[in-house]
């Protein structure tokens, strides 16, 4: 998993509330167990017509937001089913951070496990960042996980809270496997000792 320290990037404004996981990645794309390749189907039913043509008015189809790394969203982002494909699709598209007033718990935790930083902020601050994001590609937002701040393009900064353990994992690029491998030495020692004391095991 890639480390997350600081990103300065384009933020796509998505003021919709209750953006659920089926909107993020529709059910017909859940057949894969690979984490790559889902970005092209992110928000598929909102980005494309039934014939596969891009819908020009959708934010991620607009030239200013095609390289967005941040989404500023309405309340309750990631609600619905618990599919982990949702953060996979966001990450594969290039999204590293989602800012909202609230998230569904399972989606929120899945983001951290996949290298995405979900940030909860009060409604007035989200509204400010939403308006900033609507300025387009020249209005870049900076998210600094080390200092736990979000800075708008005009320099106004907002602090955010994040669980210390989840912060440690993102800063060091540690998913569940990475956390296990931090104890590789102790695991090897245990297995070597077990081979001697219980060779039948």
C-alpha positions as CSV (number, residue, x, y, z in Angstrom):
1,X,0.0,0.0,0.0
2,X,1.3,3.5,-0.9
3,X,2.2,5.8,2.0
4,X,0.0,8.8,2.5
5,X,1.8,11.9,3.9
6,X,0.8,15.0,2.0
7,X,-1.1,15.5,-1.2
8,X,-1.8,18.7,-3.1
9,X,-4.4,18.1,-5.8
10,X,-7.6,18.9,-7.6
11,X,-10.7,18.4,-5.5
12,X,-13.9,17.3,-7.2
13,X,-17.1,18.8,-5.7
14,X,-19.9,16.2,-5.2
15,X,-22.6,17.9,-3.1
16,X,-24.9,14.9,-3.3
17,X,-25.9,13.3,0.0
18,X,-26.1,9.5,0.6
19,X,-23.7,8.5,-2.1
20,X,-23.8,4.8,-1.6
21,X,-21.4,2.0,-2.6
22,X,-23.6,0.9,-5.5
23,X,-23.3,4.4,-7.0
24,X,-19.5,4.4,-6.4
25,X,-19.1,1.0,-8.1
26,X,-22.3,-0.7,-9.4
27,X,-22.9,-4.4,-8.6
28,X,-22.2,-5.7,-12.1
29,X,-18.5,-4.8,-11.6
30,X,-18.1,-6.9,-8.4
31,X,-17.1,-10.1,-10.2
32,X,-13.3,-9.4,-9.9
33,X,-11.2,-9.9,-6.9
34,X,-8.4,-7.7,-8.3
35,X,-8.0,-4.2,-6.9
36,X,-6.9,-2.8,-10.3
37,X,-9.0,-1.9,-13.3
38,X,-12.1,-0.7,-11.5
39,X,-11.3,3.0,-11.9
40,X,-12.9,3.1,-15.3
41,X,-16.2,2.1,-13.8
42,X,-16.1,4.4,-10.8
43,X,-19.5,6.1,-10.6
44,X,-20.4,4.2,-13.8
45,X,-24.1,5.0,-14.0
46,X,-23.4,8.7,-13.3
47,X,-20.5,9.0,-15.7
48,X,-21.9,7.1,-18.7
49,X,-25.1,6.7,-20.7
50,X,-26.4,3.1,-21.2
51,X,-24.7,3.2,-24.6
52,X,-21.3,3.9,-22.9
53,X,-21.0,7.5,-23.8
54,X,-19.7,10.0,-21.3
55,X,-22.2,12.3,-19.6
56,X,-20.5,15.7,-20.0
57,X,-22.2,17.3,-16.9
58,X,-20.8,14.7,-14.4
59,X,-18.0,16.3,-12.5
60,X,-15.3,13.6,-13.1
61,X,-16.0,13.9,-16.9
62,X,-15.3,17.6,-16.9
63,X,-11.7,18.5,-18.1
64,X,-11.0,20.4,-14.8
65,X,-11.6,17.3,-12.7
66,X,-10.4,14.3,-14.7
67,X,-7.2,14.2,-12.6
68,X,-8.9,14.8,-9.3
69,X,-7.2,13.2,-6.2
70,X,-9.7,14.5,-3.7
71,X,-13.5,14.4,-3.5
72,X,-15.5,16.8,-1.4
73,X,-18.9,15.2,-0.8
74,X,-22.2,15.6,0.9
75,X,-23.3,13.8,4.0
76,X,-23.2,10.0,4.6
77,X,-20.6,9.1,1.9
78,X,-20.2,5.4,1.3
79,X,-23.4,4.2,2.7
80,X,-25.2,1.0,1.5
81,X,-23.5,-2.4,1.1
82,X,-20.1,-3.1,2.6
83,X,-18.4,-3.9,-0.7
84,X,-14.6,-3.2,-0.5
85,X,-14.7,-2.7,-4.3
86,X,-15.8,0.9,-3.6
87,X,-12.5,2.1,-2.2
88,X,-10.7,-0.1,-4.7
89,X,-12.5,1.8,-7.5
90,X,-11.8,5.2,-6.0
91,X,-8.1,4.4,-5.5
92,X,-7.7,3.0,-9.0
93,X,-9.2,6.2,-10.5
94,X,-6.6,8.2,-8.5
95,X,-8.7,9.4,-5.5
96,X,-6.6,9.4,-2.3
97,X,-8.9,11.5,0.0
98,X,-12.6,12.0,0.5
99,X,-13.9,14.8,2.7
100,X,-17.4,14.8,4.1
101,X,-19.4,15.5,7.2
102,X,-20.0,11.8,7.7
103,X,-19.3,8.3,6.3
104,X,-20.7,4.8,6.6
105,X,-18.6,3.0,9.2
106,X,-17.6,0.0,7.0
107,X,-16.7,2.2,4.1
108,X,-14.8,4.5,6.4
109,X,-12.6,1.6,7.8
110,X,-12.2,0.1,4.3
111,X,-10.7,3.3,3.1
112,X,-7.9,3.2,5.6
113,X,-7.1,-0.4,4.7
114,X,-6.7,0.6,1.1
115,X,-4.7,3.8,1.3
116,X,-7.5,6.4,1.1
117,X,-7.9,9.0,3.8
118,X,-11.5,9.8,4.7
119,X,-11.8,13.1,6.6
120,X,-14.8,14.2,8.7
121,X,-15.3,17.9,9.0
122,X,-18.1,20.1,10.3
123,X,-20.7,21.1,7.7
124,X,-19.6,24.8,7.4
125,X,-16.0,23.7,6.6
126,X,-17.1,21.1,4.1
127,X,-19.2,23.8,2.4
128,X,-16.2,26.1,2.3
129,X,-14.0,23.4,0.7
130,X,-16.9,22.5,-1.7
131,X,-17.0,26.1,-2.9
132,X,-13.3,26.1,-3.2
133,X,-13.4,22.9,-5.3
134,X,-15.9,24.4,-7.6
135,X,-13.3,26.9,-8.8
136,X,-11.8,24.2,-10.9
137,X,-8.3,22.8,-11.5
138,X,-6.5,26.0,-10.5
139,X,-7.9,25.7,-6.9
140,X,-5.8,23.0,-5.4
141,X,-6.4,21.6,-1.9
142,X,-3.6,20.4,0.3
143,X,-4.2,17.5,2.7
144,X,-1.4,17.0,5.3
145,X,-1.8,13.8,7.3
146,X,1.2,14.5,9.5
147,X,-0.1,17.9,10.7
148,X,-3.8,16.7,10.3
149,X,-4.8,19.8,8.3
150,X,-6.7,20.5,5.1
151,X,-5.7,23.7,3.4
152,X,-7.9,25.4,0.8
153,X,-6.5,27.1,-2.2
154,X,-6.7,30.5,-0.5
155,X,-4.6,29.3,2.4
156,X,-7.4,28.8,4.9
157,X,-6.6,25.7,7.0
158,X,-8.9,23.3,8.9
159,X,-7.7,20.7,11.4
160,X,-9.1,17.2,11.4
161,X,-9.1,14.3,13.8
162,X,-7.9,10.8,12.9
163,X,-7.4,7.7,14.9
164,X,-3.7,7.4,15.9
165,X,-3.4,3.8,14.8
166,X,-5.1,4.4,11.4
167,X,-2.8,7.5,10.9
168,X,0.3,5.4,11.7
169,X,-0.8,2.8,9.1
170,X,-1.4,5.4,6.3
171,X,1.8,7.3,7.0
172,X,3.7,4.1,6.8
173,X,1.8,2.4,4.0
174,X,0.7,-0.5,6.1
175,X,-2.3,-2.6,5.2
176,X,-3.3,-5.7,7.2
177,X,-0.6,-7.7,5.5
178,X,2.0,-5.0,6.0
179,X,1.1,-4.9,9.7
180,X,1.6,-8.6,10.0
181,X,5.0,-8.4,8.2
182,X,6.2,-5.9,10.8
183,X,6.3,-8.9,13.1
184,X,8.1,-11.2,10.6
185,X,11.0,-11.7,12.8
186,X,8.9,-12.8,15.8
187,X,6.8,-15.1,13.5
188,X,10.0,-16.7,12.1
189,X,11.4,-17.3,15.6
190,X,8.1,-18.9,16.7
191,X,8.0,-21.2,13.7
192,X,11.7,-22.2,14.1
193,X,11.1,-22.9,17.8
194,X,7.9,-24.9,17.0
195,X,9.8,-27.0,14.5
196,X,12.2,-28.0,17.2
197,X,9.8,-28.5,20.1
198,X,6.8,-29.9,18.1
199,X,8.2,-31.3,14.9
200,X,4.9,-33.2,14.3
201,X,2.9,-30.0,14.2
